[in-house]
Amino acid sequence: MKSNLSKRDLNLILIALSIVLVAVVIFMYYLAYTSEADELDLASDALRLQINDLRHHEAMLPLYVDTLTETAAFVEQELTVYRSWIETSDLIMYAVNLEGKLTAVAPAISSVAFTEPTLIHSAYFTDTDGVYTNIDFYSIGMSLNARMSYEEMKAVIAEICSADDRTLLETMSLTYDTEKGLLNVTLTLKKVFLPLNGTNPAYIPIPSGPLGTQNPFGVVNTPIVAAPESVDEGIE
C-alpha cells in the first residue's frame, strides 16, 4: 500500500511526536517533583512544630527543674512518715497503748489477731540529688475485739488517725450492749512501712517487760518442825 504522505509530512509528524514525548517526560518529572516538594513541605511543617515545642520546653526548663526539686523534697519528707520496719511485737505494744485508753471495763480487749507483712506497692523515686531508687511498701495489720464506751471509741479513732507512722483504719463494726451500756467493737487496722536499702530492724524492747528471775515461784518459807520424842522416852 503506497502512502500519500510526503517526506516533509513525515518529518513534521516525527517532530510533533518528539515534542509530545518531551512534554510527557517533563510532565512526569514535574509531577514527581511537586509530590516530593509536598512531602518536604509536610515534613518541614512537622519539624517546625517540633522546634517550636522544644523552644517552649527550653523556656520552661527552669520551672521544670524547680518543680522537680520541690516534688523530690516533698516526697522525701513524706517518706519519713514510714518506719523502716514493723513487727508483730510493735503491734502488740500498739494494742496495749490502745487498751490504756479503755477504762470502762477490764479487760477491754478480748482478742487480737495479726497478719504477716505483705508487699502492697512498688515504685520508683528520684531524690533531690538525682539518685534513682526502687522503693517497696509493705503492710502489717491486726484485728481486735474490744468493749468500750462511745467516748472511748472516739478516742481510739483519734489515736489511730494521729499516729506518728502510717496507720490506716480499714474496717470498724460495732454493736450496742444494752445490758452494760457499752459498745462491742471489732476493728482492723494496718501499718505501712518502707524497708530502705535492706536495713535490718533493730530490736525494740517491750516496756515494763520482766527479764525473769532465778526462782519463778518466789521465796518459799518452809517452817522447821522439831522431830517428836521417841516413844521409849515417853514411857516411864
Secondary structure, DSSP 8 states (H G I E B T S, - for coil): ------HHHHHHHHHHHHHHHHHHHHHHHHHHHHHHHHHHHHHHHHHHHHHHHHHHHHHHHHHHHHHHHHHHHHHHHHHTTSBS---HHHHHHHHHHHHTT--SSSS-EEEEEE---EEEEEEEEE-TT--EEEEEEEEEEEEEEEEE-HHHHHHHHHHHHT-SSEEEEEEEEEEEETTTTEEEEEEEEEEEE---TT--------TT-----S-TT-------------TTTT--
